[in-house]
Amino acid sequence: MTESDLIITQERGQLVRHLRAIVERTRGPEGWAKLLASVSEPCRLAFDGSIGVFEWVDARLATELSMAFNEGSGEALTADRGREAAREQLTTVNRWMLRFLSPSFLLSNFSQFFRFYFMGGRIQVEHEGGDTALIHIWAIGLYPDFWASGAPGWLEEALRMTGCQEVEVRYEAPSGRGPEACHHRYHLIWR
């Protein structure tokens, strides 16, 4: 695995569309214009118009937009965005999954799901049996709150949608050098 394999270079337009919907719902259309005014010109030009649901967008620019939105908002909002994204993704584009959705099915398809929304990075899911799992994601890019709050929020909501009543997602941040410097771990426990 090389460093260039781990860089998330693109993400689906649905994620930016989702952010825009949140901004317009909570801050109105003028909130979206204000957010765009706060980012670089390349970012503003990339997201000023309509973005397709399945369109790939530059992850660096999407990260800049998300970080500008998150400024002053905190991790709780990022976790809420993750939970809302899970509900949206699993009840619209991927609603077919709900027919089969169980923790085991979700985990066995999580790496394909991740690759559908993000270009780059490496993922490994260890279903430890019963009601625990460990997800490893080696990736460079996106914004820190995404890894620490957004992804756990998404995983928590997705597991709840499978019928789990109690869900705990513990995030272990990267540490060390080389691949360990971008190794995100998610410990999942559910009942």
N, C-alpha and C positions, 0 to 999 in steps of 0.2 A: 504494500500500500504506500503510495507516494503522497507527498503533501498536496500536489495538484488534484489527486483523486478525492481529497477530503474537503476541498473548497466547494461550498454551495454557491454555484454561479447563477442559477435561475430558480425561480419559484413560480407557481401557477398564479395567473391573474386573479383567480378567485380570492386569494388571500388579501390582495390590495382592494378588491371590490368590497370585501367584508369589512376592512378597515374604513373605507369611505362610507359605507352604510352606517357604521357605528358613529363616526364623526358627524354625519348629517343628522342622525337621529338624536344625538345628545347635544350637538352644538349648532345645528342648522346648516344650511348650505353655505352660509358665510363662514362657518367654522372650517369647512373644507378649503375654502379660498384662503383663509388665514393660515391654515396648516401648510398649504402649498407655497404660500409667500415666505414661510420660514425655512424652506429647504433650498438646496442648490438649484441652479438653473437646469442642469441635466435631469435632476429628479423632478422638478416642476414640469418640465416638458414631457417627461415619460408618463406622468400620471394625471396631467391636466385633462386629457380626453377620456374617451371610453376605453375600458380594458376588458378584453374577452375573458370569459370564465376559464377557458382551457389554454389561453395564451401564456407563453413563458415570458416573464419579465426579469430584468436584471436584479438579482438578489441584493447587490450592494445598494442600489437605489431604493428598493423596497425596505431594506434595513434602515436607511437614512430616514425614510418617511415614518417608519414605526418608531424610531428613536425620538424624532421630533414630536410625535403624538404622545409618547410616553413621558416626555420631559415634565416632571412635576406630577405625573399621574400615579406612579408607583407600581409595585408588583401585583397588587390586588386587581388592578384593571387588566393587566396582562393575563393573569389567571382567568379572569372573566372572559377575556377575548378567546382564550384557548377553549374554554367550556362551550362558548357560543359557536365557535368554529366547528367543534365536534358535532354539536346538534345540527348545524347547517349541512355539514358534509355528509353526515350519516342519514339525513332525512331527505336530501335532494339528490345530488349527483350519484351518491353511493347508497341510495335507499334499498337497493337489492340486498345489501349486506344485512339489513335488519331482519330479514327472514331467517337467516342462519346465525345471527349474532349471539355468540356466547363468548365468555372470556377466552376460551381455547381458540375459537375461530378468529376472533379479533387479533389475538397474538400471532397466530399462524399466518395472518395476512398483513400484519403491521409493516413489515419491511417493504412490501409491494405498495402499500398505501403511502408510506413515506416517500418512496421513489416517484410516485405519481405527482406529488406536490412539490418535491424538491429535487433539483438536479445537482448531484454531488453528495459527498459524504458516504460513510459506510455504516451499516446497521446490522446488529445481531440480536436476536431475541432468544432468551433462554427461559422456556416455560419450565419452571422448576417442579411442576406437578401440583395437583390440588389447587390451592388458592394463592400461589405466589409466582412471580416471574421477575426476571432481570432483563432490562433492555439496555443495550450498549449502543451509543451513537458516537462515531468518530466524525467530527465535522468542524470545519473552520468557516466562520461567517455567521450571519444573522446577529441579532442583538442579544446581549446577556440575559435580559429579562425573558426572552423567548425560551431559552434553555431552562432557566431557573423557575419560571412561573407559567409561561404559555404552554409549553409541552406537557408539564404535569397537569395543568388544567384540562387540556385536551384528553389526556389518558384517563384522568379521573372521570370525566363526563362520559367518555366512550364506554368505560367499564360499567358505569351506572346504567347506561342504555342497554347493556346486555342483561340487566336484571339484578345486578349486585346491589345490595343494600348498604354495605359498608365498604368503602374503598380508601386505601391509603397509598399515596404515591410519594416516595422520598427521592429527592434529587441529590446526587453526589456530583459535585462540580469537578472539572478536570484539575489535575495537578501533575507536577513532574515535567519531564521534557519529552521531545519527540512526539510520537502518537498519543502518549498519555496527557500531553498538554491540551488535547482537543477531544478527550474521551469523556463523554457525558454518560452517566449511569442513572437509570431509573429503577428503583426497587418498588414493585407493585405487590400489594396485598389486598385481597378482596374476600368478601363473604356474601 
